[in-house]
Amino acid sequence: MVSSYEDRELAFTPVYQLKELIKQKKLSSVELFNAIFRRIEEINPKLNAYLTLAQEEAYKAARDAERAVMTGEDLGPLHGIPVSIKDLVETKGIRTTFGSLVFRDNIPQTEGPMVKRLKEAGAIIIGKTNCPEGGAAGYTENKLGDACRNPWNTDRTPGGSSGGAAAAVAAGISPLAQGGDGGGSIRIPASFSGIYGIKPTNGRVPLDVKDWGILSNACLGPMTRNVRDAALMLNVMAGPDKSDYTCIRKPHPDYLKALDSKMGTLRIAWSVDLGYEVHVDSDVVSMFKKAVKIFEDLGHRIEEAAPKTVIHFDTWEINVASRSFIPYRHLLEEHPDELTDYFKAYVECGRDATGVEVAKSWVEVEKIRGACLDFFEEYDLLLTPTVAIPAFKIGLRDKSLGKVMDSWAFCPFSAIFNLSRNPAASVPCGFSSDGLPIGLQIVGRLEDEATVLQASAAFEQACPWADKYPPVS
């Protein structure tokens, strides 16, 4: 085996190239494992991107992966590639806290189909990434330790709830990361941290998050440094499984083949605010409009338009919190002092919601779904900013917990597509005047992740981002 690669070079090599190096015996899985863990040891204390490391288990898996290459065994599509799992997802034998002090000693004895698929594809789980308690925030702060920090500026949040995943990918301490998205939790941190993340159509990836089966707005998806790696990972994660009745039952397309096929001229809508009365940062507006112009220059038909609907976030809170109350209600009585203020308020909202309020929230959900179905009969894609502002300072989250829109004002453009169930990605599209990443959201038709990925790849080729490394890397 060749051992001439520097750790940083390996860490930022695209996964689709790493897998070929491993297959061709130019790089060993153990060499890659050692490089990543050396970097984790150096960088993670600055970011707190990981809550738990699985070094012993991962090293054994890397040795087994190396042996399989040397003995000529069939190799999976992610053979020998390190991957991190968000700490909302159960992993057999590896601590899973759900971002909560209550579950700080929880060691699951089971895991769901998505984790099993990654392992069967040859991926090596290296640790569990930081998240807010219960995934209930767009930043990554909890009672388990220091806040997760943004590798572009450690005074800033990487976003949430997949904040640890985004920070780890951006800093080069996780070649691939699994994220989860219930209201923007892949796209928000992807935007804040300058990486690529895609929320598939709801039901495309079987849910294996504890009790998330009741949350029809939630999705699992890949977070990566480039689009091809995301397509590679999504190919493994996606597909029906009868353990999750919310799954799309038909097979998914080959997303890598979609990237290699020619994309025709698309009709693309764009909106800078989706109709919300919120402040959108001037740097975000500037980078967004430049991104729209790139799609126009690529020959697509561009038109300013948006679905004829918005989310009323007080109704959104009732809809989601009322379902979350079911699995978490016992925590209010048994562990009230161990809960974060935001998560406690979230569960209390579900407890206090009336039947009429919950019913009204579902009426709004159906209106949103209808409006988006109508909209995507006319347009192939919709472009918006991913987030209204660049990453904000840690500790500046809304403290009132009573002004619902205040807590969503920085990220009003994501949750609507969890309710409508459309696939949506965040693509890096530039930087603010003080050097913080800005993201472009690309939304597609139901079950059409392929076009979202194709458009993302076209934008990546026109405006590359993967060669830009954060200071903490």
C-alpha positions in Angstrom: 0.0 0.0 0.0 1.2 3.5 -0.8 1.4 5.8 2.2 2.5 9.1 0.6 -0.7 11.1 1.2 -0.8 13.9 3.7 -3.7 13.8 6.1 -5.2 17.1 4.9 -5.0 16.0 1.3 -6.8 12.8 2.1 -9.4 14.5 4.2 -10.5 16.8 1.3 -10.2 14.2 -1.5 -13.7 13.5 -2.9 -15.1 10.2 -1.7 -15.8 9.1 -5.3 -12.0 9.3 -5.8 -11.1 7.8 -2.4 -13.1 4.7 -3.2 -11.3 4.1 -6.4 -7.9 4.6 -4.7 -8.9 1.9 -2.2 -10.2 -0.4 -4.9 -6.9 0.0 -6.9 -4.8 -0.7 -3.7 -3.3 2.8 -3.9 -4.7 3.7 -0.5 -5.7 1.4 2.4 -8.8 1.8 4.5 -6.5 1.8 7.6 -4.4 4.6 6.2 -7.5 6.7 5.6 -8.9 5.8 9.0 -5.7 6.9 10.7 -5.6 10.2 8.8 -9.1 11.1 9.7 -8.7 10.2 13.4 -5.5 12.2 13.6 -7.4 15.2 12.3 -10.4 14.6 14.6 -8.0 14.6 17.6 -6.6 17.9 16.5 -9.7 19.7 15.2 -12.7 18.4 17.0 -11.8 20.1 20.4 -12.1 23.4 18.5 -15.6 22.6 17.1 -17.3 19.9 19.3 -18.6 18.4 16.1 -18.7 14.9 17.5 -20.5 13.9 20.7 -19.2 10.3 20.6 -16.3 8.7 18.7 -16.3 5.0 17.7 -12.5 4.7 17.2 -12.1 1.1 18.4 -15.0 -0.2 16.3 -14.0 1.8 13.3 -10.4 0.6 13.4 -11.6 -3.0 13.4 -13.9 -2.2 10.5 -11.0 -0.5 8.6 -8.8 -3.6 9.1 -11.6 -5.9 7.8 -12.1 -3.5 4.8 -8.3 -3.6 4.0 -8.3 -7.4 4.3 -11.3 -7.6 1.9 -9.4 -5.6 -0.7 -6.3 -7.7 -0.5 -8.2 -11.0 -0.8 -10.2 -9.9 -3.8 -13.6 -9.9 -2.2 -16.5 -8.0 -3.8 -16.5 -4.4 -2.6 -19.5 -2.2 -1.8 -20.0 1.3 -3.3 -18.6 2.9 0.0 -16.0 0.3 0.8 -13.6 1.6 3.5 -15.0 5.1 3.6 -15.5 6.8 7.0 -18.9 8.2 7.6 -20.4 10.0 10.6 -24.0 9.5 11.9 -26.1 12.2 13.4 -26.7 11.6 17.1 -30.5 11.5 16.6 -30.0 8.1 14.8 -29.6 4.9 16.8 -26.4 3.0 16.2 -26.1 -0.5 17.7 -23.4 -0.6 20.4 -22.5 3.1 19.9 -23.8 5.8 22.3 -26.8 7.7 21.0 -27.8 10.7 23.1 -30.4 12.4 20.9 -28.6 15.6 22.0 -30.1 15.2 25.4 -28.6 14.9 28.9 -31.3 12.5 29.7 -29.9 9.9 27.3 -26.2 10.6 27.9 -25.6 6.9 28.8 -27.9 5.4 26.2 -26.3 2.5 24.2 -28.8 1.1 21.6 -29.0 -2.6 20.9 -30.7 -2.0 17.5 -30.3 0.2 14.5 -32.5 0.9 11.5 -32.3 0.1 7.8 -30.4 3.3 6.8 -27.5 2.6 9.1 -27.4 -1.1 8.1 -27.3 -0.1 4.4 -24.3 2.2 4.9 -22.5 -0.6 6.7 -23.5 -3.2 4.0 -22.1 -0.8 1.4 -18.7 -0.9 3.2 -18.9 2.5 5.0 -17.2 2.7 8.4 -19.0 4.5 11.2 -16.5 6.7 12.9 -18.7 8.6 15.4 -21.9 10.4 16.3 -22.3 14.1 15.4 -23.6 16.9 17.6 -27.2 18.1 17.5 -29.6 20.1 19.5 -31.8 18.2 22.0 -34.4 16.2 20.0 -33.3 18.0 16.9 -35.6 20.9 17.9 -33.5 23.9 16.9 -31.7 25.5 14.0 -28.5 25.8 15.9 -26.5 23.1 17.8 -26.4 23.8 21.5 -27.4 21.4 24.3 -26.5 20.5 27.9 -24.0 17.8 27.0 -21.1 20.2 26.6 -19.9 23.2 24.6 -21.9 24.5 21.7 -20.9 23.1 18.3 -18.9 25.7 16.4 -18.6 26.8 12.8 -15.2 26.0 11.2 -15.3 29.3 9.2 -15.6 31.3 12.4 -15.7 29.5 15.8 -17.7 32.3 17.4 -20.6 31.4 15.0 -23.0 28.5 14.9 -22.8 25.9 12.2 -26.6 25.8 12.3 -28.8 22.9 13.2 -30.0 20.5 13.8 -27.4 18.6 11.8 -24.8 21.1 13.0 -22.1 18.6 14.0 -22.4 16.8 10.7 -22.0 20.1 8.7 -19.1 21.3 10.8 -17.3 17.9 10.5 -17.6 17.8 6.7 -16.6 21.4 6.3 -13.5 21.0 8.5 -12.4 17.7 6.8 -13.0 15.4 9.7 -15.9 13.4 8.2 -15.6 12.5 4.5 -19.3 11.7 4.4 -22.0 12.6 7.0 -25.6 11.5 7.4 -28.0 14.4 8.3 -31.6 14.6 9.2 -34.1 17.3 8.1 -37.4 18.0 9.8 -37.7 21.7 9.0 -34.4 22.6 7.4 -31.9 20.6 9.5 -29.8 19.5 6.6 -30.1 22.6 4.5 -29.6 25.3 7.3 -26.2 23.9 8.5 -25.1 23.1 5.0 -25.6 26.8 4.1 -24.0 28.1 7.3 -21.0 25.8 6.9 -20.4 26.0 3.2 -21.1 22.4 2.2 -23.7 20.5 0.1 -26.7 18.9 1.6 -29.9 17.4 0.1 -33.2 16.7 1.8 -34.8 14.0 -0.4 -38.5 13.6 -1.0 -40.1 12.6 2.3 -40.2 8.8 2.3 -37.2 8.3 -0.1 -34.9 7.1 2.8 -36.5 4.9 5.4 -36.6 6.6 8.8 -34.6 5.0 11.6 -34.5 7.8 14.0 -36.0 7.0 17.4 -39.8 7.6 17.2 -39.4 9.7 14.0 -41.9 7.4 12.3 -44.6 9.6 13.6 -43.0 12.7 12.1 -44.0 12.8 8.5 -42.1 16.0 7.9 -38.7 14.3 8.7 -36.2 13.0 6.2 -32.7 11.5 6.3 -30.1 12.5 3.7 -26.4 13.0 2.8 -24.1 16.0 3.7 -20.9 16.2 1.6 -18.4 18.5 0.1 -19.5 17.9 -3.5 -22.6 16.8 -5.4 -21.3 13.5 -6.8 -20.5 12.3 -3.3 -24.0 13.1 -2.2 -25.4 11.1 -5.2 -23.2 8.2 -4.3 -24.3 8.2 -0.7 -28.0 8.7 -1.5 -27.9 5.7 -3.8 -27.0 3.6 -0.8 -29.4 5.3 1.7 -32.5 5.4 -0.4 -35.1 2.8 -1.2 -38.2 1.2 0.3 -38.2 -0.8 3.5 -41.2 -2.3 5.1 -40.0 -1.3 8.6 -41.1 2.2 7.7 -44.6 2.4 6.4 -44.1 6.1 5.2 -41.5 5.0 2.6 -41.9 5.5 -1.1 -42.5 1.9 -2.3 -41.0 2.1 -5.7 -37.2 1.9 -6.4 -35.3 5.1 -6.7 -33.4 6.1 -9.9 -29.6 5.7 -10.0 -28.5 9.2 -9.0 -25.0 8.8 -10.3 -26.3 7.9 -13.7 -28.5 10.9 -13.5 -25.5 13.1 -13.0 -23.8 11.6 -16.0 -26.9 12.2 -18.3 -27.6 15.3 -20.2 -29.9 17.8 -18.5 -32.3 19.6 -20.8 -33.5 23.2 -20.7 -35.5 23.7 -17.5 -38.2 26.2 -16.5 -36.9 27.6 -13.2 -38.7 29.9 -10.8 -36.9 32.1 -8.3 -37.9 34.1 -5.2 -35.8 36.0 -2.8 -38.3 35.8 0.1 -41.0 33.3 -0.8 -43.5 35.9 0.3 -42.4 36.1 3.9 -42.1 39.5 5.6 -38.6 38.9 6.8 -35.3 40.7 6.5 -33.0 39.0 4.1 -29.3 40.0 4.5 -28.0 42.2 1.7 -25.0 39.8 1.1 -27.4 36.9 0.9 -29.5 38.8 -1.7 -26.5 39.7 -3.7 -25.1 36.1 -3.8 -28.5 34.7 -4.5 -29.1 37.0 -7.5 -25.7 36.1 -8.9 -26.6 32.4 -8.6 -29.9 32.9 -10.4 -28.0 34.7 -13.2 -25.7 31.6 -13.5 -28.7 29.4 -14.2 -29.9 31.9 -16.8 -26.5 31.9 -18.4 -26.7 28.1 -18.5 -29.6 28.5 -20.9 -32.6 27.8 -18.6 -35.8 29.6 -18.7 -35.8 31.8 -15.5 -38.9 33.5 -14.0 -39.6 35.2 -10.7 -42.4 33.2 -9.0 -43.2 31.3 -5.8 -45.9 28.9 -4.6 -49.1 30.7 -3.5 -48.7 29.8 0.1 -46.6 30.5 3.2 -46.3 28.7 6.6 -47.8 30.3 9.6 -45.1 29.3 12.1 -47.3 29.2 15.1 -49.4 26.6 13.3 -46.2 24.8 12.3 -45.1 24.6 15.9 -48.4 23.0 16.9 -48.4 20.5 14.1 -44.9 19.3 14.8 -44.8 19.6 18.6 -48.1 17.8 19.0 -46.6 14.7 17.3 -43.3 15.0 19.2 -45.2 15.1 22.5 -46.2 11.5 22.0 -42.7 9.9 22.5 -41.3 12.6 24.7 -44.2 13.5 27.1 -42.7 11.5 30.0 -39.6 13.7 30.0 -41.6 16.7 31.3 -42.4 14.8 34.5 -39.4 12.6 34.9 -36.5 14.8 33.8 -37.7 18.5 33.7 -34.4 19.9 35.1 -32.3 18.1 32.6 -34.1 19.4 29.5 -32.9 22.5 27.5 -35.3 25.4 27.6 -36.1 25.2 23.9 -36.8 21.5 24.0 -38.9 21.7 27.1 -41.0 24.5 25.5 -41.4 22.5 22.4 -42.8 19.5 24.2 -45.0 21.7 26.4 -46.4 23.2 23.2 -47.4 19.8 22.1 -49.0 19.0 25.5 -51.0 22.2 25.5 -52.3 22.2 21.9 -56.0 21.7 21.6 -57.6 19.2 19.2 -59.0 22.1 17.2 -55.6 23.7 16.9 -54.0 20.5 15.7 -56.8 19.9 13.2 -56.3 23.5 11.9 -52.6 22.8 11.5 -53.4 19.8 9.3 -55.7 21.9 7.1 -52.8 24.3 6.6 -50.5 21.4 5.7 -52.9 20.2 3.0 -53.2 23.7 1.6 -49.4 23.9 1.4 -49.1 20.6 -0.3 -51.8 21.5 -2.8 -50.2 24.9 -3.6 -46.8 23.2 -4.2 -48.3 20.5 -6.4 -49.9 23.2 -8.5 -46.6 25.2 -8.6 -44.4 22.3 -9.8 -46.8 21.5 -12.6 -45.5 24.8 -14.1 -41.9 24.8 -13.0 -39.1 22.2 -12.9 -37.2 23.9 -10.1 -37.5 26.7 -7.6 -34.5 28.7 -6.3 -34.5 30.6 -3.0 -31.8 31.6 -0.5 -31.3 28.7 1.9 -31.2 30.9 4.9 -32.0 34.6 5.3 -28.7 35.5 7.0 -25.1 34.1 7.3 -24.3 32.2 10.5 -25.0 34.1 13.6 -23.0 34.2 16.9 -23.4 31.4 19.3 -25.7 32.3 22.1 -27.8 34.8 20.1 -30.7 32.4 19.6 -34.1 33.6 20.5 -34.5 33.4 24.3 -38.2 34.3 24.6 -39.5 31.0 23.3 -42.8 32.8 23.0 -42.4 34.6 19.7 -42.5 31.7 17.3 -41.7 33.7 14.1 -38.7 35.3 15.8 -37.1 31.9 16.2 -37.8 31.1 12.5 -36.9 34.6 11.1 -33.4 33.5 10.1 -34.6 30.4 8.3 -38.1 30.9 6.9 -37.5 29.2 3.5 -36.9 25.5 4.5 -39.8 24.1 6.6 -42.4 24.6 4.0 -40.8 22.0 1.8 -40.8 19.5 4.7 -44.6 19.9 4.8 -45.0 19.8 1.0 -42.5 16.8 1.0 -40.5 18.2 -2.0 -36.8 17.4 -2.4 -34.6 20.4 -1.7 -30.8 21.0 -1.6 -28.5 23.7 -0.3 -25.6 24.6 -2.6 -22.8 26.9 -1.6 -23.1 30.0 -3.7 -20.7 32.6 -2.2 -19.5 34.3 1.0 -20.6 37.3 3.0 -18.5 40.4 3.4 -17.0 38.9 6.5 -16.2 35.6 5.0 -19.1 33.4 6.0 -20.7 30.9 3.6 -24.0 31.6 1.9 -26.3 28.9 0.5 -28.7 28.6 -2.5 -31.7 26.4 -2.0 -32.8 24.3 -5.1 -36.2 22.7 -4.7 -37.6 20.1 -7.1 -40.8 18.2 -7.9 -41.9 15.3 -5.7 -39.7 12.2 -6.1 -37.4 14.1 -8.5 -34.1 14.3 -6.5 -32.4 13.5 -9.8 -33.1 16.9 -11.4 -32.1 18.7 -8.1 -28.8 16.8 -8.2 -28.3 17.5 -11.9 -28.9 21.3 -11.4 -26.7 21.3 -8.3 -23.9 19.7 -10.3 -24.3 22.1 -13.1 -24.1 25.0 -10.7 -21.1 23.4 -9.0 -19.3 23.2 -12.3 -20.0 26.8 -13.1 -19.2 28.1 -9.6 -17.0 25.5 -7.8 -16.8 25.5 -4.0 -15.1 22.3 -2.8 -11.6 23.8 -3.1 -12.4 26.4 -0.5 -11.3 25.3 3.0 -12.4 27.0 6.3 -9.7 28.4 8.7 -10.3 25.5 11.2 -9.3 22.7 8.8 
